[in-house]
Amino acid sequence: MSHGIQYSANPNFEETKASDRSSFIILLLAIMAILAFLYIAWPAWRAQWPMEIDRNEGWNALQIDRLRGNLPLYPSADALIVNNYPPLSFILIRCIADFGIDPLYVGRILSLLSTLTAALGIAAIIAHFQGGLRAVAAGSLWYLATMSRFFDSYVGMNDPNLLGLAVMIWAFSWALRVQAKGGMIEAPFILMVAAGFCKHTLFAVPCCAFLWLLNADWRLALRGGIAGGAAAIGGLVICSAFYGPAFFEQLTMPRIMHAHRLVAGFGRLQWIIPAFIIWAVWAWDRRRTEQARFTVLFVIFGIFDHALQQLGDEIDDNSQFELIAALAVGIGLAFEFATPNQRLRLSAMTNRAILLIILIVRLLLNSRIEPYLLIASEQFRKIGPDSAAIVQREVRRISEIHGDVSCSIMTVCHFAGKRFAFDGFAIGQRNALAGVSLPLEKTPGAEQIHFESIDPNASMKPFENAARFR
């Protein structure tokens, strides 16, 4: 005879556990949101100061100065400067700058807005593939946090890459909507082409869009492809008419290529490897679903784009931005369509929590502490006005020099009103490809140019030094 005590089952127990797990998911998403806005606060705050964030932004500002000064945007092939970017971003920034804002700051503001806009575009794509609100938040917040945390040299920097990417992503979202609900497929493909005339190395998105539509509705894809091709050809014809042969000569500037750079190029993916692994495991498990097949196509083109660009000498982290966008979509859909793991006895909700925890930990594991110092240290914030004063001092010095000047910190030459006279990187590439070993300042034609070394404190160096672990 058993005298064991019999306990009645609590019908609310499983419901309570599910509610607790759901609350934990919301907490993790809230943490990711806090991190995302903490990390983007740093480049947003930094954007007000005149210190150079990266040489690219000084280079871009000097190109716009040429446009505003009625100088050729695309110089001849034998000039000492190069412009291998398409013209649309320069024209846009010049138009906005005509309202009295320095082009450098216009570019920075557009970069910040583009980062936020791209995150919203990613959210729209996740929602299109039946991602719920939490999945949308997971993917878009991860994108925003990752870009602001690991690629802050581009977020809030005067460069058209993020502008072009944001337009591409929204055009992609538009094309998917047309596929589902009808409409003019030509319009989003033409918009992608416009984005390409901001930054011409963005091809993962349009290639993915075309092939995805081709698989779903070849007539729709053909219409979009014809419209996009016609727009691209028309744009090139217009550029040729405006800028002449120099446009094509500049856009195809020769560059040193190295196959071994692929190793370093894939090393640059360290910041997103955890997200890639999470996506890959989910995509394999759900490989027969529409959502997984879409992300596989998008990620493959992103990897190919990154690898191809990394072959070029001195290519920066921006080559992986389309891949990051693809993974952000993948993260959102992996969150939404997470499945239980019977072997490890993990529920779908638990797998979602693990996904978010891994991504949050990766965001935290970084030696860069500028976002935290921005909040915690008044001394760190004081570096802004102190370094700005150094920039102004150097600008006054350079403006007093008669003739052309090449500044080691290019934004100083921009603020001093000096024309773009010498592109050290382009000339270095040209000399190396020609087998010429010559100091840059000894380049034929550069005899009348003053090469000026600028105080390093007129850049981001003081911030970097203050944030370095000792």
C-alpha positions as CSV (number, residue, x, y, z in Angstrom):
1,M,0.0,0.0,0.0
2,S,1.5,3.3,-1.0
3,H,1.4,6.2,1.4
4,G,3.2,8.6,-1.0
5,I,1.7,12.0,-1.2
6,Q,-0.1,12.7,-4.5
7,Y,0.3,16.2,-5.9
8,S,-2.2,17.5,-8.4
9,A,-0.7,19.0,-11.6
10,N,-0.7,22.8,-11.9
11,P,-2.5,23.6,-15.2
12,N,-0.8,27.0,-15.2
13,F,2.8,25.7,-14.7
14,E,3.7,25.3,-18.4
15,E,2.0,28.6,-19.3
16,T,4.0,30.3,-16.5
17,K,7.2,28.9,-17.8
18,A,6.4,30.0,-21.4
19,S,5.5,33.5,-20.1
20,D,8.8,33.7,-18.2
21,R,10.8,32.7,-21.3
22,S,8.9,35.3,-23.3
23,S,9.7,38.0,-20.8
24,F,13.4,36.9,-20.9
25,I,13.4,37.3,-24.7
26,I,11.9,40.8,-24.3
27,L,14.7,41.6,-21.8
28,L,17.4,40.4,-24.2
29,L,15.9,42.5,-27.0
30,A,15.8,45.5,-24.7
31,I,19.5,45.0,-23.9
32,M,20.3,44.8,-27.6
33,A,18.3,48.0,-28.3
34,I,20.2,49.8,-25.5
35,L,23.5,48.6,-26.9
36,A,22.6,49.7,-30.4
37,F,21.7,53.2,-29.4
38,L,24.6,53.4,-27.0
39,Y,27.0,52.5,-29.8
40,I,25.5,54.8,-32.5
41,A,25.6,57.7,-29.9
42,W,29.4,57.7,-30.2
43,P,29.6,58.4,-34.0
44,A,26.6,60.7,-33.8
45,W,28.3,62.8,-31.0
46,R,31.7,62.7,-32.8
47,A,30.2,64.0,-36.1
48,Q,30.0,67.6,-34.7
49,W,33.8,68.0,-34.5
50,P,36.0,68.9,-37.4
51,M,38.7,66.2,-36.7
52,E,39.2,63.8,-39.6
53,I,37.6,60.4,-38.9
54,D,39.2,58.7,-41.9
55,R,41.2,59.9,-45.0
56,N,38.2,58.9,-47.1
57,E,36.1,61.7,-45.8
58,G,38.7,64.4,-46.5
59,W,39.1,62.9,-50.0
60,N,35.3,63.0,-50.6
61,A,35.1,66.6,-49.3
62,L,37.9,67.8,-51.6
63,Q,36.1,66.2,-54.6
64,I,33.0,68.2,-53.7
65,D,35.1,71.3,-53.4
66,R,36.2,70.8,-57.0
67,L,32.5,70.5,-58.0
68,R,31.6,73.7,-56.2
69,G,34.6,75.5,-57.7
70,N,33.6,74.5,-61.2
71,L,36.6,72.3,-61.7
72,P,36.3,69.0,-63.5
73,L,35.0,66.3,-61.2
74,Y,36.9,63.8,-63.2
75,P,40.4,65.0,-64.1
76,S,42.6,63.6,-66.9
77,A,44.4,60.3,-66.6
78,D,47.8,62.0,-66.1
79,A,46.6,64.3,-63.3
80,L,48.0,64.0,-59.8
81,I,44.6,63.3,-58.4
82,V,42.0,60.6,-59.0
83,N,38.2,60.3,-58.6
84,N,37.2,56.7,-59.0
85,Y,33.7,57.2,-57.4
86,P,30.5,57.8,-59.5
87,P,29.1,61.3,-59.3
88,L,25.6,61.1,-57.7
89,S,26.6,61.4,-54.1
90,F,28.9,64.4,-54.8
91,I,26.1,66.1,-56.7
92,L,23.6,65.4,-53.8
93,I,25.9,66.7,-51.1
94,R,26.9,69.7,-53.2
95,C,23.2,70.6,-53.5
96,I,22.6,70.3,-49.8
97,A,25.8,72.1,-48.9
98,D,24.6,75.1,-51.0
99,F,22.2,75.8,-48.2
100,G,25.2,76.8,-46.1
101,I,26.4,73.5,-44.5
102,D,29.9,72.3,-45.0
103,P,30.0,69.3,-47.3
104,L,31.9,67.3,-44.7
105,Y,29.1,67.6,-42.2
106,V,26.5,66.9,-44.8
107,G,28.2,63.7,-45.7
108,R,28.4,62.7,-42.0
109,I,24.7,63.4,-41.4
110,L,23.8,61.4,-44.5
111,S,25.9,58.5,-43.3
112,L,24.2,58.4,-39.9
113,L,20.8,58.6,-41.4
114,S,21.7,55.9,-43.9
115,T,22.7,53.6,-41.2
116,L,19.3,54.0,-39.5
117,T,17.5,53.8,-42.8
118,A,19.2,50.6,-43.8
119,A,18.2,49.0,-40.4
120,L,14.6,49.9,-41.2
121,G,14.9,48.5,-44.7
122,I,16.3,45.2,-43.2
123,A,13.3,45.2,-40.9
124,A,10.9,45.5,-43.9
125,I,12.6,42.5,-45.6
126,I,12.3,40.4,-42.5
127,A,8.6,41.3,-42.1
128,H,8.1,40.4,-45.8
129,F,9.2,36.9,-45.1
130,Q,6.7,36.6,-42.2
131,G,9.0,37.7,-39.5
132,G,7.1,39.0,-36.4
133,L,7.8,42.1,-34.4
134,R,10.5,40.5,-32.2
135,A,12.2,38.9,-35.2
136,V,12.2,42.3,-37.0
137,A,13.7,43.9,-33.8
138,A,16.4,41.1,-33.5
139,G,17.6,41.5,-37.1
140,S,17.5,45.3,-37.4
141,L,18.9,46.0,-34.0
142,W,21.8,43.6,-34.5
143,Y,22.6,45.4,-37.8
144,L,22.5,48.8,-36.1
145,A,24.6,47.6,-33.1
146,T,27.1,45.8,-35.3
147,M,27.7,48.6,-37.7
148,S,28.0,51.2,-34.9
149,R,30.1,49.0,-32.7
150,F,32.6,47.5,-35.1
151,F,32.5,49.8,-38.2
152,D,32.3,53.2,-36.6
153,S,35.0,54.4,-38.9
154,Y,32.3,54.4,-41.6
155,V,29.1,55.1,-39.6
156,G,28.9,58.9,-39.4
157,M,31.9,59.4,-41.8
158,N,31.6,61.4,-45.0
159,D,31.5,58.6,-47.5
160,P,28.8,57.5,-49.9
161,N,29.0,53.7,-49.2
162,L,26.3,53.6,-46.5
163,L,24.1,56.0,-48.5
164,G,24.2,53.7,-51.5
165,L,23.6,50.6,-49.3
166,A,20.5,52.1,-47.6
167,V,19.0,53.0,-51.0
168,M,19.8,49.5,-52.3
169,I,18.2,47.8,-49.3
170,W,15.0,49.8,-49.6
171,A,14.8,49.2,-53.3
172,F,15.2,45.5,-52.6
173,S,12.4,45.6,-50.1
174,W,10.2,47.5,-52.7
175,A,11.0,44.8,-55.3
176,L,9.9,42.0,-52.9
177,R,6.7,43.9,-52.2
178,V,6.0,44.3,-55.9
179,Q,6.5,40.6,-56.3
180,A,4.0,39.8,-53.6
181,K,1.3,42.5,-54.3
182,G,1.9,43.7,-57.8
183,G,3.1,47.0,-59.2
184,M,5.8,48.5,-61.4
185,I,8.9,46.3,-60.9
186,E,10.9,48.7,-63.0
187,A,10.9,51.4,-60.3
188,P,12.9,49.5,-57.6
189,F,15.4,48.3,-60.2
190,I,16.0,51.8,-61.4
191,L,16.4,52.9,-57.8
192,M,19.1,50.3,-57.3
193,V,20.9,51.7,-60.3
194,A,20.7,55.2,-58.8
195,A,22.3,53.7,-55.6
196,G,25.0,52.3,-57.8
197,F,25.8,55.8,-59.1
198,C,26.4,56.7,-55.5
199,K,28.8,53.7,-54.8
200,H,29.5,51.4,-57.7
201,T,30.8,48.4,-55.8
202,L,27.4,47.4,-54.4
203,F,26.3,44.5,-56.5
204,A,25.2,41.8,-54.0
205,V,21.8,43.3,-53.5
206,P,20.8,43.8,-57.2
207,C,22.1,40.4,-58.2
208,C,20.2,38.7,-55.4
209,A,17.1,40.6,-56.2
210,F,17.2,39.7,-59.9
211,L,17.9,35.9,-59.3
212,W,15.3,35.7,-56.6
213,L,12.7,37.2,-58.9
214,L,13.9,35.0,-61.8
215,N,13.2,31.9,-59.8
216,A,9.8,33.2,-58.7
217,D,8.5,34.9,-61.9
218,W,10.9,35.2,-64.8
219,R,8.7,37.7,-66.6
220,L,8.8,40.1,-63.7
221,A,12.6,39.6,-63.3
222,L,13.1,40.3,-67.0
223,R,11.1,43.5,-66.8
224,G,13.2,44.6,-63.8
225,G,16.4,43.6,-65.4
226,I,15.7,45.4,-68.6
227,A,14.7,48.5,-66.8
228,G,17.8,48.4,-64.6
229,G,20.1,47.7,-67.5
230,A,18.5,50.6,-69.5
231,A,18.9,52.9,-66.5
232,A,22.5,51.9,-66.0
233,I,23.4,52.4,-69.7
234,G,21.5,55.7,-69.7
235,G,23.4,56.9,-66.7
236,L,26.7,56.0,-68.2
237,V,25.8,57.8,-71.4
238,I,24.8,60.9,-69.4
239,C,28.1,60.8,-67.4
240,S,30.1,60.4,-70.7
241,A,28.3,63.4,-72.1
242,F,29.0,65.5,-69.1
243,Y,32.5,64.4,-68.1
244,G,33.9,62.9,-71.3
245,P,36.4,60.0,-71.5
246,A,37.9,61.0,-68.2
247,F,34.9,59.6,-66.4
248,F,35.7,56.0,-67.6
249,E,39.4,56.5,-67.2
250,Q,39.0,57.5,-63.6
251,L,36.3,55.0,-62.6
252,T,38.6,52.2,-63.9
253,M,41.7,53.4,-62.0
254,P,44.3,50.6,-61.9
255,R,44.9,49.1,-58.5
256,I,47.3,46.5,-57.2
257,M,45.6,43.2,-56.7
258,H,46.9,40.4,-54.5
259,A,45.3,36.9,-54.1
260,H,46.8,36.5,-50.7
261,R,44.7,39.5,-49.5
262,L,41.8,37.1,-49.4
263,V,43.2,35.6,-46.2
264,A,43.3,39.0,-44.5
265,G,39.9,39.8,-46.1
266,F,38.2,36.8,-44.4
267,G,40.0,37.7,-41.2
268,R,38.1,41.0,-41.3
269,L,34.9,39.0,-40.8
270,Q,35.8,38.2,-37.1
271,W,33.1,40.6,-35.9
272,I,30.3,38.8,-37.6
273,I,31.4,35.1,-37.4
274,P,29.1,34.3,-34.5
275,A,26.1,35.6,-36.5
276,F,27.3,33.8,-39.6
277,I,27.5,30.5,-37.7
278,I,24.0,31.0,-36.1
279,W,22.6,31.7,-39.5
280,A,24.3,28.8,-41.2
281,V,23.1,26.3,-38.7
282,W,19.5,27.5,-39.0
283,A,19.6,27.8,-42.8
284,W,20.8,24.2,-43.1
285,D,18.1,23.0,-40.7
286,R,15.4,24.9,-42.6
287,R,17.0,24.6,-46.1
288,R,13.8,23.6,-47.8
289,T,11.9,26.8,-46.7
290,E,11.6,29.9,-48.8
291,Q,13.1,32.0,-46.0
292,A,16.3,29.9,-45.8
293,R,16.7,29.8,-49.5
294,F,16.4,33.5,-49.8
295,T,19.0,34.2,-47.1
296,V,21.4,31.6,-48.7
297,L,21.3,33.5,-52.0
298,F,21.7,36.9,-50.3
299,V,24.6,35.7,-48.1
300,I,26.4,34.0,-51.0
301,F,26.4,37.2,-53.1
302,G,27.5,39.1,-50.0
303,I,30.5,36.8,-49.5
304,F,31.4,37.0,-53.2
305,D,31.2,40.8,-53.2
306,H,33.5,40.9,-50.1
307,A,36.0,38.5,-51.5
308,L,36.2,40.1,-54.9
309,Q,36.8,43.6,-53.4
310,Q,39.3,42.4,-50.9
311,L,41.7,41.4,-53.7
312,G,42.4,45.1,-54.2
313,D,45.1,46.9,-52.3
314,E,44.0,48.9,-49.3
315,I,40.4,47.9,-49.5
316,D,38.7,48.6,-46.2
317,D,36.0,47.0,-44.1
318,N,33.2,48.5,-46.2
319,S,33.5,45.5,-48.6
320,Q,31.5,43.4,-46.2
321,F,28.6,45.7,-45.6
322,E,26.2,43.9,-48.0
323,L,27.1,40.7,-46.3
324,I,26.3,42.2,-42.9
325,A,22.9,43.3,-44.2
326,A,22.3,39.8,-45.5
327,L,23.2,38.2,-42.2
328,A,20.9,40.7,-40.4
329,V,18.0,39.4,-42.4
330,G,19.2,35.9,-41.7
331,I,19.3,36.6,-37.9
332,G,15.8,37.9,-37.9
333,L,14.4,34.9,-39.8
334,A,16.4,32.5,-37.7
335,F,14.9,34.0,-34.6
336,E,11.4,33.9,-36.0
337,F,11.6,30.3,-37.4
338,A,13.7,28.8,-34.6
339,T,12.9,25.1,-34.0
340,P,13.2,22.9,-30.9
341,N,16.4,20.8,-30.5
342,Q,15.1,17.4,-29.5
343,R,18.6,16.0,-28.9
344,L,19.5,18.8,-26.4
345,R,15.9,19.2,-25.2
346,L,15.9,22.9,-26.1
347,S,12.7,24.6,-27.0
348,A,12.4,27.1,-29.8
349,M,12.1,29.9,-27.3
350,T,15.3,28.7,-25.5
351,N,17.1,28.7,-28.9
352,R,15.9,32.2,-29.5
353,A,17.3,33.3,-26.1
354,I,20.7,31.5,-26.9
355,L,20.8,33.3,-30.3
356,L,20.4,36.7,-28.7
357,I,22.8,36.0,-25.8
358,I,25.6,35.0,-28.3
359,L,25.1,38.1,-30.3
360,I,25.0,40.4,-27.3
361,V,28.2,38.8,-25.8
362,R,30.0,39.3,-29.2
363,L,29.0,43.0,-29.1
364,L,30.4,43.4,-25.6
365,L,33.7,41.5,-26.4
366,N,35.6,44.4,-27.9
367,S,38.4,46.5,-26.6
368,R,37.0,49.7,-28.0
369,I,35.4,51.6,-25.1
370,E,34.7,55.0,-26.7
371,P,30.9,54.6,-26.4
372,Y,31.2,54.0,-22.6
373,L,33.7,56.8,-22.1
374,L,31.3,59.2,-23.9
375,I,28.8,58.6,-21.1
376,A,31.1,58.1,-18.2
377,S,34.0,60.5,-18.7
378,E,33.8,64.3,-18.8
379,Q,37.6,64.3,-19.6
380,F,37.0,62.1,-22.6
381,R,34.2,64.5,-23.9
382,K,36.6,67.5,-23.4
383,I,38.9,66.0,-26.1
384,G,36.3,67.2,-28.7
385,P,36.7,70.9,-28.2
386,D,40.4,70.6,-27.4
387,S,41.1,68.8,-30.7
388,A,38.8,71.1,-32.6
389,A,41.0,74.0,-31.5
390,I,44.0,72.2,-32.9
391,V,42.2,71.7,-36.2
392,Q,41.5,75.5,-36.4
393,R,45.1,76.3,-35.6
394,E,46.3,74.0,-38.4
395,V,43.7,75.4,-40.8
396,R,44.9,78.9,-40.2
397,R,48.5,77.8,-40.8
398,I,47.7,76.0,-44.1
399,S,45.5,78.8,-45.4
400,E,48.5,81.2,-45.1
401,I,50.5,79.1,-47.5
402,H,50.4,80.3,-51.0
403,G,49.8,77.8,-53.8
404,D,48.8,74.2,-53.7
405,V,49.1,72.1,-50.5
406,S,48.9,68.4,-49.8
407,C,47.9,67.8,-46.2
408,S,48.7,64.6,-44.3
409,I,45.3,65.1,-42.8
410,M,43.2,66.0,-45.8
411,T,40.2,67.6,-44.0
412,V,42.6,70.4,-42.9
413,C,43.3,71.3,-46.6
414,H,39.5,71.2,-47.2
415,F,38.7,73.6,-44.3
416,A,41.6,75.8,-45.4
417,G,40.0,76.2,-48.8
418,K,42.9,74.5,-50.7
419,R,42.1,72.7,-53.9
420,F,42.7,69.0,-54.3
421,A,46.2,68.9,-55.7
422,F,47.7,65.5,-54.9
423,D,46.3,62.1,-54.2
424,G,49.0,60.1,-52.4
425,F,47.3,56.8,-52.5
426,A,46.4,56.9,-56.2
427,I,49.9,58.1,-57.2
428,G,51.5,55.4,-55.0
429,Q,49.4,52.8,-56.8
430,R,50.3,54.3,-60.2
431,N,54.0,54.3,-59.4
432,A,53.9,50.7,-58.0
433,L,52.2,49.3,-61.1
434,A,54.7,51.1,-63.3
435,G,57.6,49.7,-61.2
436,V,58.7,53.2,-60.2
437,S,60.3,53.6,-56.8
438,L,60.1,57.3,-56.0
439,P,59.2,59.4,-52.9
440,L,55.7,60.8,-53.5
441,E,56.8,64.4,-53.2
442,K,59.3,63.7,-56.0
443,T,56.6,62.8,-58.4
444,P,56.9,64.6,-61.7
445,G,54.5,67.6,-61.7
446,A,54.5,67.8,-57.9
447,E,57.4,70.2,-57.6
448,Q,55.2,73.2,-56.8
449,I,53.1,71.4,-54.2
450,H,53.7,72.0,-50.5
451,F,53.6,68.7,-48.6
452,E,52.5,69.6,-45.1
453,S,52.5,67.3,-42.1
454,I,49.5,68.1,-39.9
455,D,49.4,67.7,-36.1
456,P,48.0,64.1,-35.5
457,N,45.8,65.6,-32.8
458,A,43.7,67.1,-35.6
459,S,42.4,63.6,-36.2
460,M,40.7,61.0,-34.0
461,K,44.0,60.0,-32.4
462,P,43.4,61.7,-29.1
463,F,40.1,59.8,-28.7
464,E,41.8,56.6,-29.6
465,N,44.6,57.2,-27.2
466,A,42.2,58.0,-24.4
467,A,40.2,54.9,-25.0
468,R,43.2,52.5,-25.1
469,F,43.6,50.0,-22.3
470,R,46.8,50.7,-20.4
